[in-house]
Amino acid sequence: MKSTGKGIKRTKNQPVFYEELKKRRNIMVTNTAWENLIKASNSLEISVSELIERVGRNMYGNIKKDDCD
């Protein structure tokens, strides 16, 4: 499990990074996309879930294909 990096102990039903709790979702992606998500999240030292959260919150601005190669 990856650390919060904030010195905050995780508590059930308490948000750590955002003002709201995450909900379980299901996504379907190709094996290639999943492997690239894992590589990107590992290089950023965050989980795939957190990477998707940040993209969804537009925390990376406009992501171009060249940024992910």
N, C-alpha and C positions, 0 to 999 in steps of 0.2 A: 504494500500500500504506500502511496506517495504521501509525503508530509504536507501539511497545510502551508508550511513555510512561514507561518505567522505566529508560531508559538501558541496556537489556539488548540485546545483539546476538542476533538469532535464529539458532539453530543447529538443523540438521536433527535430528529425533528427540529434541529436548530441549524439555520443556515450559517455557513462559514465565510464564504466569499461574497455572497450576494444577499439582497434583502428578501429573497424568496427561496423556498426549497426546490430542489430539482425533483422531477417526477420520472419514473421509469418510462422509457420509450423504446420502441423497436424500430430499427432502420434496416434497410436492405441495401447493401453495396456489393460490388464485385470484390473478388479476392485481391485484385490489384489495388483498388481504392482502400480496402481495409489495411493492407500491408503498408501503403503510403501514409495512412493515418497513424499507424503504430510508429513508423519511422519518425514522422513529424512530431508526434507527442513525446517520444523518447528524446529527441534532440532538444525539445523545449523543457524537458523534465516535468511534464504534466501528463495526466491521463488522457485517453482518447475522448472520454466524456467531457473533460475540461476544454480540450481543443475545440470540440464541436460547440460547446457553450460559448467560447470566445468568438468563434466565427459567427455564430448566430446573433451575438450581441454586437457584431461588427467592430470588434476590438482591434482588428488588424487592418481596418480600412478596406480598400479594394485589393483583393488577393488576385494576382495574375498567375497563370500557369508557370511562368518562368520563376516565380518566387518559390515554387514547390519542387523544382528539379534539383 
